[in-house]
Amino acid sequence: MSFLANTPKPPYYAVIFSSTRTEGDNGYGAMSDKMVELAAQQPGFLGVESARGADGNGITVSYWESEEAILAWKEHALHQVAQRRGKSEWYSKYALRVAKVERDGLFEL
């Protein structure tokens, strides 16, 4: 699996989640894996790219066909459980941004 998501021609949407983790795993790793697996099954999901540094700072960008698909994912019951645990256990701070992708490009050797 490539680190870079294989997205279609624009327009599409990006959900950008930047965060700082708290200490300890506390079930975070398993839930994170489950969220990627579950998101991939949702209508309108296009892909995801994610990275986290040793300092606990990370960014995850998920790509979606529409704002409706993003809202449906936000409202998914298990995703809401993860959101609550994120606020109470896993993140000391985070930012969430939604953007419409109007242009993109890919360089490959």
NORCOR-V644161 format. One record per run of one state. SS is the DSSP state (H for helix, E for strand, - for the rest). FROM is the first residue (numbers start at 1). LEN is the number of residues. If there is no record, write none. Layout:
# NORCOR-V644161
{{SS:FROM:LEN} {SS:FROM:LEN}}
This chain:
# NORCOR-V644161
{{-:1:11} {E:12:10} {-:22:6} {H:28:12} {-:40:5} {E:45:8} {-:53:4} {E:57:8} {-:65:2} {H:67:9} {-:76:1} {H:77:14} {E:91:11} {-:102:8}}
